[in-house]
Amino acid sequence: MTAFTLAVAETRLILRNRTVLVTAAILPLLLGLSLSQSPIGAASESAGSLAAVQLAMLLMFGLFMTITMTLAARRQQLYLKRLRTSPASTASIVAGLASPLALIVLAQAAIVLAFTAVESGTAPAHPALLVLPFANGAVTMVAFGFLTASFTKSPEAAQITVLPGMVLFMAGVFFALVPADGAFTLWRKAIPGAALTELTAIAWDGGQDLTAIAAPLALSTAVALLAAIAAAKLFRWQPRS
């Protein structure tokens, strides 16, 4: 069974589940668009800062929270157990489960960021670089989703178990928006969400040497890798007896 086959099957399941559909497709989109008109949008120093917060919200709700709920539900239904005992590889299973949600968030990001560009009258200075914060953030959110699902017994419980990850992620976003000096300037880039914010701001606002993306990209990738390793060790494919 290929990742594409699993992704098609997962897409059908998402479309049949109204709760997941609202959580993944509608709520993040409305939230992302409303940020432009909110006090957060008014207080943003630049269009890049606002775009960073919007992208973070989309990934957090559309991918992190939704995949945690989805994994808990699929485990309860013994769907994950059947996948695990099938010929499909672990990589194919992960890609098949995560890719439909990632594509939904990608479409949402395109709509929301286009709206922000029109509202602000400012186009991204390096639009191609926006791929980096999205891809990095998506991988991080999937890794944290699998890790959080390791401690989530049901889809309902996911509303609670995702809170620590959300708080950490938003802390990283807002830390990155606040100027800082000293050693903390480097290490805050390792907080999930911080690198995404810096990369988005650089891609949108420009004005910096593009070598500035190296440190946040490397540190955030390392954090995502550590989360993926922890998830691989702790994640359960079937309900606890």
C-alpha positions as CSV (number, residue, x, y, z in Angstrom):
1,M,0.0,0.0,0.0
2,T,1.5,3.3,-1.1
3,A,1.5,6.7,0.7
4,F,-0.8,8.0,-2.1
5,T,-3.4,5.3,-1.6
6,L,-3.4,5.9,2.1
7,A,-3.7,9.7,1.5
8,V,-6.7,9.2,-0.7
9,A,-8.3,7.0,1.9
10,E,-7.5,9.5,4.7
11,T,-9.0,12.3,2.6
12,R,-12.3,10.4,2.3
13,L,-12.4,9.8,6.1
14,I,-11.7,13.5,6.7
15,L,-14.5,14.6,4.4
16,R,-16.9,12.3,6.2
17,N,-16.1,13.5,9.7
18,R,-17.6,17.0,10.3
19,T,-15.7,17.6,13.5
20,V,-12.3,17.0,11.8
21,L,-13.4,18.9,8.7
22,V,-14.3,22.0,10.8
23,T,-11.2,21.7,12.9
24,A,-8.9,21.2,9.9
25,A,-10.4,23.3,7.1
26,I,-12.8,25.9,8.3
27,L,-11.7,27.1,11.8
28,P,-8.0,27.7,10.9
29,L,-9.0,29.6,7.7
30,L,-11.4,31.9,9.6
31,L,-8.9,32.5,12.3
32,G,-6.1,33.3,9.9
33,L,-8.3,35.8,8.0
34,S,-9.6,37.4,11.2
35,L,-6.1,38.1,12.5
36,S,-5.6,40.8,9.8
37,Q,-8.5,42.8,11.4
38,S,-7.6,41.9,15.0
39,P,-5.5,43.9,17.5
40,I,-2.7,41.5,16.7
41,G,-2.8,42.6,13.1
42,A,-2.9,46.3,14.1
43,A,0.1,45.8,16.5
44,S,2.2,44.0,14.0
45,E,5.3,45.9,13.1
46,S,5.3,44.6,9.5
47,A,3.3,42.5,7.1
48,G,5.9,39.8,7.6
49,S,5.3,39.6,11.3
50,L,1.5,39.3,10.7
51,A,2.1,36.6,8.1
52,A,4.3,34.7,10.5
53,V,1.5,34.7,13.2
54,Q,-1.1,33.7,10.6
55,L,1.0,30.8,9.3
56,A,1.7,29.6,12.8
57,M,-2.0,29.6,13.7
58,L,-2.8,27.7,10.5
59,L,-0.2,25.0,11.2
60,M,-1.1,24.8,14.9
61,F,-4.8,24.3,14.5
62,G,-5.0,22.8,11.0
63,L,-2.1,20.3,11.4
64,F,-0.9,19.9,15.0
65,M,-4.3,19.8,16.7
66,T,-6.1,18.0,13.9
67,I,-3.5,15.2,13.4
68,T,-3.5,14.6,17.2
69,M,-7.2,14.2,17.2
70,T,-7.1,12.1,14.0
71,L,-4.5,9.7,15.3
72,A,-6.4,9.2,18.6
73,A,-9.6,8.4,16.6
74,R,-7.9,6.1,14.2
75,R,-6.3,4.2,17.0
76,Q,-9.6,3.7,18.8
77,Q,-11.1,2.4,15.6
78,L,-8.1,-0.1,15.3
79,Y,-7.4,1.5,11.9
80,L,-3.8,2.2,12.9
81,K,-3.3,-1.4,14.0
82,R,-4.5,-2.7,10.6
83,L,-2.2,-0.3,8.8
84,R,0.7,-1.3,11.0
85,T,0.2,-5.0,10.2
86,S,-0.2,-4.3,6.4
87,P,2.7,-4.3,4.0
88,A,2.9,-0.5,4.1
89,S,6.1,1.0,5.5
90,T,6.1,3.3,8.5
91,A,7.1,6.2,6.3
92,S,4.2,5.5,3.9
93,I,1.7,5.4,6.8
94,V,3.0,8.7,8.3
95,A,3.0,10.4,4.9
96,G,-0.5,9.0,4.0
97,L,-2.0,10.2,7.3
98,A,-0.3,13.6,7.3
99,S,-0.3,14.7,3.7
100,P,-4.0,15.4,3.3
101,L,-4.0,17.7,6.3
102,A,-0.7,19.4,5.1
103,L,-2.3,20.1,1.7
104,I,-5.3,21.6,3.4
105,V,-3.1,23.9,5.4
106,L,-1.1,24.8,2.3
107,A,-4.3,25.9,0.5
108,Q,-5.4,27.9,3.6
109,A,-1.9,29.5,3.8
110,A,-2.1,30.6,0.1
111,I,-5.5,32.2,0.7
112,V,-4.7,33.9,4.0
113,L,-1.3,35.2,2.9
114,A,-2.7,36.5,-0.4
115,F,-5.3,38.3,1.6
116,T,-2.6,39.8,3.9
117,A,-0.6,40.9,0.8
118,V,-3.6,42.7,-0.6
119,E,-4.6,44.3,2.8
120,S,-1.1,45.5,3.6
121,G,-0.2,46.5,0.0
122,T,3.1,44.7,0.5
123,A,4.1,41.6,-1.5
124,P,6.7,39.2,-0.1
125,A,10.3,40.2,-0.9
126,H,11.3,36.6,-1.5
127,P,8.1,34.6,-2.1
128,A,10.0,31.4,-2.9
129,L,11.5,31.4,0.6
130,L,8.0,31.1,2.1
131,V,8.3,27.4,1.2
132,L,10.9,27.0,4.0
133,P,8.9,28.1,7.0
134,F,5.8,26.2,5.8
135,A,7.7,23.0,5.2
136,N,9.7,23.3,8.4
137,G,6.6,24.1,10.4
138,A,4.6,21.3,8.8
139,V,7.3,18.7,9.6
140,T,7.5,20.1,13.2
141,M,3.8,20.0,13.7
142,V,3.5,16.4,12.4
143,A,6.3,15.3,14.7
144,F,4.7,17.0,17.7
145,G,1.3,15.6,16.6
146,F,2.5,12.0,16.7
147,L,4.4,12.7,20.0
148,T,1.3,14.2,21.6
149,A,-0.9,11.4,20.3
150,S,1.3,9.1,22.3
151,F,-0.3,10.4,25.4
152,T,-3.8,11.0,24.0
153,K,-6.4,8.2,24.6
154,S,-9.3,9.7,22.7
155,P,-10.1,12.5,20.2
156,E,-11.9,14.4,23.0
157,A,-8.8,14.2,25.2
158,A,-6.7,15.8,22.4
159,Q,-8.3,19.2,23.2
160,I,-6.4,19.0,26.5
161,T,-3.2,17.2,25.5
162,V,-2.4,19.6,22.7
163,L,-2.4,22.6,25.1
164,P,1.2,22.3,26.3
165,G,2.5,22.1,22.7
166,M,0.3,25.0,21.6
167,V,1.6,27.2,24.5
168,L,5.2,26.3,23.6
169,F,4.6,26.9,19.9
170,M,3.0,30.3,20.5
171,A,5.7,31.3,23.0
172,G,8.3,30.6,20.3
173,V,6.3,32.8,17.8
174,F,6.0,35.8,20.2
175,F,9.6,35.4,21.5
176,A,10.8,35.7,17.9
177,L,8.8,38.9,17.4
178,V,10.5,40.6,20.5
179,P,14.0,42.0,20.0
180,A,16.6,40.3,22.2
181,D,20.3,40.5,22.8
182,G,22.9,38.0,24.0
183,A,22.9,34.2,24.0
184,F,19.1,34.0,24.2
185,T,18.9,35.4,20.7
186,L,20.4,32.2,19.4
187,W,18.8,29.7,21.7
188,R,15.3,31.1,21.3
189,K,15.5,30.0,17.7
190,A,15.3,26.4,18.9
191,I,11.8,27.0,20.5
192,P,9.2,25.5,18.2
193,G,7.5,28.4,16.3
194,A,10.4,30.8,16.6
195,A,12.3,29.7,13.5
196,L,9.0,29.7,11.5
197,T,8.4,33.3,12.5
198,E,11.9,34.5,11.7
199,L,11.9,32.7,8.3
200,T,8.5,34.1,7.4
201,A,9.5,37.6,8.3
202,I,12.8,37.4,6.3
203,A,11.0,36.0,3.3
204,W,8.3,38.6,3.4
205,D,10.0,41.8,4.6
206,G,13.5,41.2,3.2
207,G,16.2,43.7,4.3
208,Q,18.4,40.9,5.7
209,D,21.2,38.8,4.3
210,L,19.7,35.5,3.3
211,T,22.4,33.7,5.2
212,A,20.4,34.7,8.3
213,I,18.0,31.8,7.6
214,A,20.7,29.2,8.3
215,A,20.7,29.3,12.1
216,P,16.9,29.2,12.7
217,L,16.4,26.6,10.0
218,A,19.1,24.3,11.4
219,L,18.0,24.6,15.0
220,S,14.3,24.1,14.2
221,T,15.1,21.1,12.0
222,A,17.0,19.6,14.9
223,V,14.1,20.1,17.3
224,A,11.7,18.5,14.8
225,L,14.1,15.6,14.4
226,L,14.2,15.1,18.2
227,A,10.4,15.2,18.4
228,A,10.2,12.6,15.6
229,I,12.6,10.3,17.4
230,A,10.7,10.6,20.6
231,A,7.4,10.0,18.8
232,A,8.8,6.9,17.1
233,K,9.8,5.4,20.5
234,L,6.6,6.4,22.4
235,F,3.8,6.2,19.8
236,R,1.4,3.3,20.1
237,W,-0.4,1.9,17.1
238,Q,-3.2,0.2,19.1
239,P,-5.2,1.1,22.2
240,R,-3.6,0.4,25.6
241,S,-5.2,-2.8,27.1
